[in-house]
């Protein structure tokens, strides 16, 4: 990781994100939100935002705080803003979810919580987008993975602005025909811009660097990789344009959306070819578990995009199953698989970086126990497949059972993350010498250890 230091707040973002994932899966096991409630019910909206913002977005922000400096070989600009941004995001999400609960009638809470939460989320993500954008701007011209992040940040800001508009309409503070149209017809566009534009484009861009780094594969900017960037950026732009068309009641929204989905499928197929090329050109012949556990996520991504391009599925109840597979098979699966390596990698740098050359140190893979984790990943992906099938077959009880199994696997994987942070797997002879500071579980690094 040349020219980069350890991000002080990355592990705090990761810890908060993991807790939100457990909360989201726990709510589904308890029967909260879809399929027990309607897909557009306030309960479902609360659940969706716990997962999309609390889990996936916090995870992605934490990763970017660490890896954007790696992508551009420059230090992070304004890294002190990461702490207040995390507070704003957590409090804003709490207010937003509470507002959805109030909208459902379950608790007598003021609906003003919706725009308050939306405003705090806008501020929090604005701080993150600002410091990351400043870092990217200072490093121009950008390498290709960083250009993916730049597009994703624009999609993030657009997604949050649209979300704030929704909160104004739902709370009754903003009443206009344009906002009413946005609420009625813009939900799927908002979701596509968030899950596809912000989260997926970021994941694809960062994965180009991470896969090359962890596979010891040559980092070559292929023409197909540039084509992935162009098609993904154009797809995100078409979705944003479709939102504008909805707002101003212009015709052609469905055409723009369908074109964006088709372009996204093309980008995913090209991306799959690049991933296969990286895997075949690797110097590390035996891929580690984080790479092998990532392979099912690419399958889930491809299946999701193929299915969502079928108009009958997109217009029917099957879209919920596709979104579930996309969210938990692709984004969450990739997140958990890479966290398995990233947590160990950052812990190794934090614990053993100060004593390199002065004491025996273990390998990064010595901080984890792959045999047990391999079983847990198999359990997780099997549960995701079963839950997706249950949604397609309209079997809510089976769905809850599958999600319960998924929750168990997730809990066990997070226990492996904790064990890596605690250096529990490392042989006693290779643990940091007495007198060195051991890694905190999730608290920020002190300035002297960055």
Backbone torsions as a table, in degrees:
resi	resn	phi	psi	omega
1	UNK	NA	74.6	-174.3
2	UNK	-65.0	143.3	173.4
3	UNK	60.9	21.9	-179.8
4	UNK	-127.8	147.3	175.0
5	UNK	-112.7	170.5	176.5
6	UNK	-69.8	132.1	176.8
7	UNK	-72.4	130.6	-174.1
8	UNK	-66.6	-34.2	-170.8
9	UNK	-107.8	0.3	-177.1
10	UNK	-56.9	-46.4	-177.0
11	UNK	-66.5	-29.7	176.4
12	UNK	-67.6	-41.8	175.7
13	UNK	-62.3	-43.4	179.7
14	UNK	-61.1	-43.5	-178.3
15	UNK	-63.6	-45.7	178.9
16	UNK	-62.5	-40.7	179.7
17	UNK	-62.8	-44.0	-179.6
18	UNK	-62.6	-39.8	177.7
19	UNK	-63.6	-38.0	178.3
20	UNK	-68.0	-36.0	176.4
21	UNK	-63.0	-44.4	177.5
22	UNK	-61.7	-40.9	179.1
23	UNK	-63.2	-44.5	-179.8
24	UNK	-62.5	-46.0	178.8
25	UNK	-66.7	-36.4	177.2
26	UNK	-62.6	-39.7	177.4
27	UNK	-63.2	-39.9	178.5
28	UNK	-66.2	-40.9	177.5
29	UNK	-61.7	-36.5	180.0
30	UNK	-76.1	-4.1	179.3
31	UNK	84.8	22.9	-179.7
32	UNK	-91.9	131.9	-179.8
33	UNK	82.6	-167.2	-178.5
34	UNK	-64.3	139.1	8.1
35	UNK	-91.3	0.5	177.8
36	UNK	-68.9	-29.6	176.5
37	UNK	-117.3	168.1	179.4
38	UNK	-63.6	157.6	-175.7
39	UNK	-67.1	-23.5	178.3
40	UNK	-108.8	15.1	179.9
41	UNK	-72.2	154.6	178.4
42	UNK	-58.1	-34.5	178.4
43	UNK	-61.8	-42.3	178.6
44	UNK	-66.9	-39.4	178.3
45	UNK	-63.0	-40.1	177.1
46	UNK	-61.5	-46.4	179.9
47	UNK	-62.3	-45.0	-178.6
48	UNK	-59.5	-41.7	-177.3
49	UNK	-75.5	-28.2	172.5
50	UNK	-61.2	-42.3	-178.8
51	UNK	-76.5	-48.1	-173.2
52	UNK	-71.3	-40.9	179.9
53	UNK	-93.1	-51.4	-174.5
54	UNK	-65.2	-42.7	-178.2
55	UNK	-92.4	-65.9	-168.6
56	UNK	-70.0	-44.3	-176.5
57	UNK	-71.6	-40.9	176.7
58	UNK	-64.0	-39.5	176.3
59	UNK	-59.8	-46.1	-177.0
60	UNK	-67.3	-40.3	178.6
61	UNK	-63.6	-45.1	178.1
62	UNK	-58.3	-41.3	178.6
63	UNK	-66.1	-41.3	-178.2
64	UNK	-67.4	-35.5	177.8
65	UNK	-59.1	-32.7	179.0
66	UNK	-86.0	-40.2	-166.9
67	UNK	-100.1	-17.1	173.8
68	UNK	-60.5	-44.5	174.2
69	UNK	-59.0	-31.8	177.2
70	UNK	-69.2	-41.7	-177.6
71	UNK	-63.8	-35.8	-174.2
72	UNK	-109.3	-0.6	178.7
73	UNK	55.6	42.4	176.3
74	UNK	-141.4	151.6	177.2
75	UNK	-68.2	156.0	-179.4
76	UNK	-70.0	133.6	177.1
77	UNK	-86.4	127.6	176.3
78	UNK	70.4	36.9	-176.2
79	UNK	-63.8	-18.8	178.8
80	UNK	-68.7	-16.7	178.2
81	UNK	-75.6	-11.4	-177.7
82	UNK	-63.8	-36.1	-178.2
83	UNK	-68.7	-54.3	177.4
84	UNK	-61.8	-31.0	177.3
85	UNK	-63.6	-41.4	179.2
86	UNK	-62.8	-42.1	177.8
87	UNK	-62.3	-45.9	179.2
88	UNK	-60.6	-41.3	-178.2
89	UNK	-67.2	-42.7	-178.8
90	UNK	-69.0	-44.3	179.2
91	UNK	-68.5	-41.8	179.0
92	UNK	-61.5	-41.6	177.7
93	UNK	-64.9	-40.1	177.9
94	UNK	-60.2	-44.7	178.2
95	UNK	-64.5	-43.0	-178.7
96	UNK	-61.6	-48.2	179.7
97	UNK	-63.4	-40.6	177.3
98	UNK	-61.9	-36.8	176.9
99	UNK	-64.2	-39.8	176.4
100	UNK	-66.0	-38.0	176.3
101	UNK	-62.1	-42.4	177.0
102	UNK	-62.5	-39.9	179.9
103	UNK	-64.2	-30.7	179.0
104	UNK	-76.1	-16.1	-178.4
105	UNK	86.7	3.2	-178.4
106	UNK	-70.5	-33.6	178.5
107	UNK	-133.7	149.2	179.6
108	UNK	-87.8	83.3	-180.0
109	UNK	-120.6	152.5	-179.4
110	UNK	-71.5	138.4	179.5
111	UNK	-70.2	-11.9	177.0
112	UNK	-61.7	-17.5	177.5
113	UNK	-61.1	-30.0	-179.9
114	UNK	-62.3	-58.2	178.9
115	UNK	-68.4	-28.7	175.1
116	UNK	-62.9	-46.0	177.3
117	UNK	-63.2	-43.1	178.7
118	UNK	-61.9	-40.4	178.6
119	UNK	-65.3	-40.5	178.9
120	UNK	-68.1	-37.7	176.5
121	UNK	-64.9	-38.4	177.4
122	UNK	-62.4	-42.1	177.8
123	UNK	-65.5	-45.1	-178.4
124	UNK	-63.5	-50.2	178.6
125	UNK	-68.5	-29.9	176.4
126	UNK	-63.0	-41.0	176.7
127	UNK	-62.2	-45.4	-179.6
128	UNK	-63.6	-48.1	-179.9
129	UNK	-61.0	-37.3	-179.2
130	UNK	-65.6	-47.6	-177.6
131	UNK	-70.4	-34.7	177.0
132	UNK	-70.9	-40.1	179.0
133	UNK	-65.1	-38.9	178.0
134	UNK	-64.0	-38.6	178.0
135	UNK	-65.0	-43.8	178.8
136	UNK	-65.8	-41.0	-178.5
137	UNK	-63.1	-37.0	-179.1
138	UNK	-71.9	-13.8	-174.8
139	UNK	-107.1	10.7	-178.5
140	UNK	-60.6	146.7	-2.0
141	UNK	-74.5	145.1	-171.5
142	UNK	-87.9	141.8	168.7
143	UNK	-68.3	162.4	-172.6
144	UNK	-57.6	-47.3	179.7
145	UNK	-56.9	-36.6	179.3
146	UNK	-68.4	-29.9	178.0
147	UNK	-68.7	-31.9	172.5
148	UNK	-60.7	-44.0	-179.3
149	UNK	-63.3	-39.4	179.9
150	UNK	-60.7	-45.3	177.9
151	UNK	-63.8	-41.7	-178.9
152	UNK	-63.0	-37.2	179.2
153	UNK	-65.2	-38.5	175.8
154	UNK	-62.8	-42.8	178.2
155	UNK	-63.8	-37.1	178.3
156	UNK	-61.2	-49.9	-179.0
157	UNK	-61.4	-43.0	178.6
158	UNK	-62.7	-41.2	179.8
159	UNK	-61.9	-44.2	-178.3
160	UNK	-68.7	-40.1	178.3
161	UNK	-60.9	-44.0	177.4
162	UNK	-62.4	-40.8	178.3
163	UNK	-61.7	-40.5	177.3
164	UNK	-62.5	-39.4	177.0
165	UNK	-61.2	-40.2	176.3
166	UNK	-60.5	-44.3	-177.5
167	UNK	-64.3	-36.5	177.8
168	UNK	-64.1	-41.8	-179.5
169	UNK	-69.4	-44.6	-176.1
170	UNK	-69.8	-29.6	179.8
171	UNK	-83.2	-10.8	-178.7
172	UNK	87.2	0.0	-179.8
173	UNK	-76.6	-27.7	179.3
174	UNK	-120.6	107.8	-178.7
175	UNK	-116.9	111.4	176.6
176	UNK	-157.0	159.6	179.6
177	UNK	-64.1	-35.9	-179.0
178	UNK	-65.4	-44.6	178.1
179	UNK	-65.6	-36.9	178.3
180	UNK	-63.2	-40.9	177.3
181	UNK	-64.6	-39.4	-179.1
182	UNK	-62.9	-43.5	178.6
183	UNK	-65.5	-38.5	-176.4
184	UNK	-74.8	-35.7	-170.4
185	UNK	-124.9	-2.4	-173.1
186	UNK	-106.4	3.1	-175.8
187	UNK	-64.3	-46.0	-178.1
188	UNK	-66.8	-31.5	176.7
189	UNK	-69.1	-41.6	176.5
190	UNK	-59.3	-44.9	179.6
191	UNK	-65.9	-41.8	-179.2
192	UNK	-65.5	-39.3	-179.9
193	UNK	-68.4	-34.7	179.2
194	UNK	-76.3	-55.7	-177.0
195	UNK	-70.9	-37.0	-177.7
196	UNK	-91.7	-52.1	-175.1
197	UNK	-71.6	-49.5	-177.2
198	UNK	-81.2	-59.0	-170.0
199	UNK	-75.9	-46.0	-174.9
200	UNK	-73.6	-40.3	179.0
201	UNK	-65.4	-37.4	174.7
202	UNK	-62.3	-47.6	-178.4
203	UNK	-59.6	-41.7	-179.7
204	UNK	-66.4	-46.0	-178.5
205	UNK	-62.3	-47.3	-179.6
206	UNK	-67.5	-35.4	-177.0
207	UNK	-65.9	-30.1	176.1
208	UNK	-56.0	-42.7	-179.0
209	UNK	-77.5	-42.9	-176.8
210	UNK	-65.5	-43.9	-179.2
211	UNK	-63.3	-42.8	177.9
212	UNK	-62.9	-40.1	-177.4
213	UNK	-68.9	-45.6	-175.9
214	UNK	-79.8	-22.6	176.6
215	UNK	-92.6	-6.7	-172.8
216	UNK	55.2	48.2	179.1
217	UNK	-103.8	150.4	178.7
218	UNK	-64.7	136.1	179.1
219	UNK	-90.9	96.2	-178.7
220	UNK	-118.9	128.8	177.6
221	UNK	-82.5	95.9	-177.8
222	UNK	-78.7	161.3	177.7
223	UNK	-63.2	-34.4	177.7
224	UNK	-65.7	-34.7	178.4
225	UNK	-65.2	-40.9	175.8
226	UNK	-65.1	-36.6	177.7
227	UNK	-65.4	-36.6	175.8
228	UNK	-60.0	-44.7	-178.9
229	UNK	-63.1	-46.2	-178.0
230	UNK	-64.4	-45.5	-178.0
231	UNK	-68.7	-39.2	178.4
232	UNK	-66.1	-42.6	178.5
233	UNK	-64.1	-40.9	179.7
234	UNK	-66.6	-39.7	178.4
235	UNK	-62.5	-44.7	178.0
236	UNK	-62.5	-39.3	178.1
237	UNK	-64.1	-39.2	178.2
238	UNK	-65.4	-37.8	177.9
239	UNK	-66.4	-43.0	176.9
240	UNK	-61.5	-39.8	177.8
241	UNK	-64.1	-38.2	178.6
242	UNK	-63.2	-35.9	176.3
243	UNK	-62.0	-43.6	177.5
244	UNK	-61.8	-40.5	179.0
245	UNK	-62.6	-40.8	177.5
246	UNK	-63.2	-45.2	-176.1
247	UNK	-60.3	-40.7	-177.0
248	UNK	-99.7	9.6	176.6
249	UNK	61.1	36.2	174.6
250	UNK	-81.5	149.1	176.0
251	UNK	-77.5	163.9	173.3
252	UNK	97.2	11.7	-178.7
253	UNK	-62.1	-44.6	-177.0
254	UNK	-64.6	-34.0	178.7
255	UNK	-67.3	-44.2	178.4
256	UNK	-61.7	-43.3	-178.5
257	UNK	-65.5	-44.4	179.0
258	UNK	-63.0	-40.1	178.2
259	UNK	-64.9	-39.2	178.7
260	UNK	-64.1	-41.5	179.3
261	UNK	-65.5	-38.8	179.0
262	UNK	-66.5	-42.3	177.3
263	UNK	-63.1	-38.3	178.5
264	UNK	-63.1	-40.2	177.4
265	UNK	-62.4	-42.1	177.2
266	UNK	-61.0	-45.0	179.7
267	UNK	-60.6	-41.5	-178.4
268	UNK	-66.3	-40.2	178.8
269	UNK	-65.3	-41.5	176.6
270	UNK	-65.5	-40.6	178.0
271	UNK	-62.2	-41.0	176.7
272	UNK	-59.9	-38.6	176.0
273	UNK	-64.5	-37.8	178.0
274	UNK	-66.9	-41.2	178.3
275	UNK	-62.2	-42.5	178.3
276	UNK	-63.1	-39.2	177.8
277	UNK	-63.7	-44.4	178.0
278	UNK	-60.9	-41.1	-178.0
279	UNK	-66.0	-41.0	-177.6
280	UNK	-73.7	-27.3	-177.6
281	UNK	-94.7	9.3	-176.5
282	UNK	-67.4	149.0	173.2
283	UNK	-90.6	-24.8	176.1
284	UNK	-85.0	98.4	-170.7
285	UNK	-66.3	-35.8	177.2
286	UNK	-97.9	103.8	-177.8
287	UNK	-66.8	140.8	179.4
288	UNK	-76.7	171.7	-171.0
289	UNK	-62.3	-36.0	-178.1
290	UNK	-61.8	-31.9	177.4
291	UNK	-75.7	-47.3	-179.9
292	UNK	-63.4	-35.4	178.9
293	UNK	-74.6	-15.5	177.1
294	UNK	-82.9	-22.3	-175.1
295	UNK	-58.7	-43.0	177.3
296	UNK	-61.5	-25.2	-179.1
297	UNK	-67.5	-35.2	178.9
298	UNK	-69.0	-35.1	175.1
299	UNK	-64.7	-45.0	178.9
300	UNK	-61.5	-39.6	178.4
301	UNK	-62.2	-47.4	-178.5
302	UNK	-63.7	-45.1	-179.9
303	UNK	-62.2	-42.7	-179.5
304	UNK	-59.9	-45.6	-177.6
305	UNK	-69.4	-36.2	176.6
306	UNK	-63.6	-46.1	-177.2
307	UNK	-66.8	-40.8	-176.4
308	UNK	-71.6	-16.6	175.3
309	UNK	-81.8	-3.9	175.1
310	UNK	-88.3	114.0	-175.1
311	UNK	-55.3	-37.4	-178.0
312	UNK	-64.8	-38.1	178.5
313	UNK	-72.6	-40.8	-178.5
314	UNK	-64.8	-31.6	-177.1
315	UNK	-90.7	-10.6	-176.2
316	UNK	-107.3	-168.1	-179.6
317	UNK	-70.5	-17.4	-179.5
318	UNK	-64.4	-16.3	-180.0
319	UNK	-63.8	-29.6	178.8
320	UNK	-64.0	-41.4	178.5
321	UNK	-65.8	-38.2	179.1
322	UNK	-65.1	-44.1	178.8
323	UNK	-64.0	-38.0	178.7
324	UNK	-63.4	-46.0	179.3
325	UNK	-63.3	-40.2	178.8
326	UNK	-64.4	-43.5	-175.1
327	UNK	-73.6	-46.7	-174.2
328	UNK	-98.5	-24.3	176.7
329	UNK	-84.0	-45.8	-177.8
330	UNK	-87.4	-68.3	-171.8
331	UNK	-68.4	-49.6	-178.3
332	UNK	-71.2	-39.2	178.4
333	UNK	-61.8	-45.0	178.2
334	UNK	-64.8	-39.5	179.4
335	UNK	-61.9	-46.7	-179.7
336	UNK	-66.6	-41.5	-178.8
337	UNK	-62.9	-43.4	-179.0
338	UNK	-76.9	-30.8	174.4
339	UNK	-59.6	-36.1	-179.5
340	UNK	-57.0	-37.0	178.8
341	UNK	-87.9	-42.4	-173.6
342	UNK	-64.7	-42.7	179.6
343	UNK	-60.6	-45.0	178.6
344	UNK	-65.2	-40.5	-177.8
345	UNK	-64.3	-47.7	-179.9
346	UNK	-68.3	-35.9	177.0
347	UNK	-64.6	-41.3	178.4
348	UNK	-61.8	-45.3	178.4
349	UNK	-62.1	-41.2	-177.3
350	UNK	-70.0	-41.3	-174.9
351	UNK	-82.5	-38.0	-170.7
352	UNK	-110.8	-12.7	177.5
353	UNK	-55.4	-43.9	-179.0
354	UNK	-67.4	-18.3	-175.9
355	UNK	-113.6	9.4	178.8
356	UNK	-59.8	131.1	-179.8
357	UNK	85.4	-9.1	-179.0
358	UNK	-117.0	-7.9	-179.8
359	UNK	-159.0	155.5	176.5
360	UNK	-62.3	138.7	179.2
361	UNK	-128.7	149.4	177.0
362	UNK	-80.5	172.4	169.8
363	UNK	-79.2	163.2	178.1
364	UNK	-60.6	-41.2	-178.1
365	UNK	-68.4	-13.5	176.0
366	UNK	-75.1	-9.2	178.8
367	UNK	-85.7	-7.0	-178.4
368	UNK	-130.2	165.5	179.4
369	UNK	-120.4	97.3	-169.5
370	UNK	-67.9	-33.6	-174.6
371	UNK	-59.8	-45.6	-180.0
372	UNK	-70.3	-42.0	-178.3
373	UNK	-65.5	-32.6	178.2
374	UNK	-58.8	-42.0	177.7
375	UNK	-63.9	-39.1	-178.8
376	UNK	-66.6	-39.2	177.6
377	UNK	-67.2	-39.3	175.5
378	UNK	-60.8	-41.3	178.0
379	UNK	-64.5	-42.2	-179.4
380	UNK	-62.2	-51.4	-177.0
381	UNK	-67.3	-34.9	175.4
382	UNK	-62.8	-40.3	178.9
383	UNK	-67.2	-39.1	177.7
384	UNK	-63.1	-43.5	178.5
385	UNK	-62.4	-42.6	179.7
386	UNK	-66.0	-41.5	179.5
387	UNK	-65.1	-39.6	177.8
388	UNK	-64.0	-43.9	178.4
389	UNK	-63.1	-38.6	179.2
390	UNK	-65.1	-37.4	176.1
391	UNK	-66.4	-41.5	178.0
392	UNK	-62.9	-35.5	-178.3
393	UNK	-89.4	3.3	-179.4
394	UNK	55.6	52.2	179.5
395	UNK	-121.3	83.2	-172.5
396	UNK	-62.8	-34.5	-179.7
397	UNK	-67.8	-41.8	176.1
398	UNK	-63.6	-38.5	178.3
399	UNK	-59.4	-47.7	-178.9
400	UNK	-63.9	-37.5	176.9
401	UNK	-64.1	-41.2	179.3
402	UNK	-66.7	-40.0	178.4
403	UNK	-66.3	-34.7	176.0
404	UNK	-61.2	-43.5	176.2
405	UNK	-63.6	-39.0	177.2
406	UNK	-63.1	-40.5	178.7
407	UNK	-63.9	-40.8	177.9
408	UNK	-61.5	-45.3	178.9
409	UNK	-63.4	-40.0	179.4
410	UNK	-64.4	-44.6	177.4
411	UNK	-58.2	-43.7	-179.1
412	UNK	-66.9	-37.4	176.9
413	UNK	-65.3	-39.4	179.0
414	UNK	-67.8	-30.1	173.0
415	UNK	-63.1	-36.6	176.8
416	UNK	-66.2	-36.3	175.4
417	UNK	-61.6	-43.8	-179.7
418	UNK	-64.2	-41.4	179.2
419	UNK	-63.0	-36.8	176.6
420	UNK	-64.8	-43.2	178.5
421	UNK	-63.2	-35.5	-178.8
422	UNK	-83.3	-2.2	-177.9
423	UNK	58.5	32.9	-175.5
424	UNK	-69.0	-28.1	-175.9
425	UNK	-87.2	-21.5	-175.5
426	UNK	-67.0	132.5	175.4
427	UNK	-55.6	144.3	-175.5
428	UNK	-54.9	-35.6	-176.7
429	UNK	-68.8	-19.2	-176.3
430	UNK	-107.2	7.5	177.4
431	UNK	-75.5	156.5	-176.3
432	UNK	-54.9	143.8	-178.5
433	UNK	-60.1	156.1	176.5
434	UNK	-58.1	141.3	179.4
435	UNK	98.0	-17.1	176.1
436	UNK	-84.9	154.2	-178.0
437	UNK	-84.7	123.8	179.4
438	UNK	-77.0	153.4	179.4
439	UNK	-62.6	136.8	170.9
440	UNK	-69.8	156.8	-179.0
441	UNK	-67.1	-49.1	179.9
442	UNK	-146.8	-5.1	179.0
443	UNK	-68.6	156.3	-176.9
444	UNK	-67.0	154.7	174.8
445	UNK	-67.6	146.2	170.1
446	UNK	-74.2	158.3	-176.5
447	UNK	-60.1	-30.2	-177.4
448	UNK	-75.7	-12.1	-176.6
449	UNK	-110.0	8.6	-177.6
450	UNK	-80.9	NA	NA
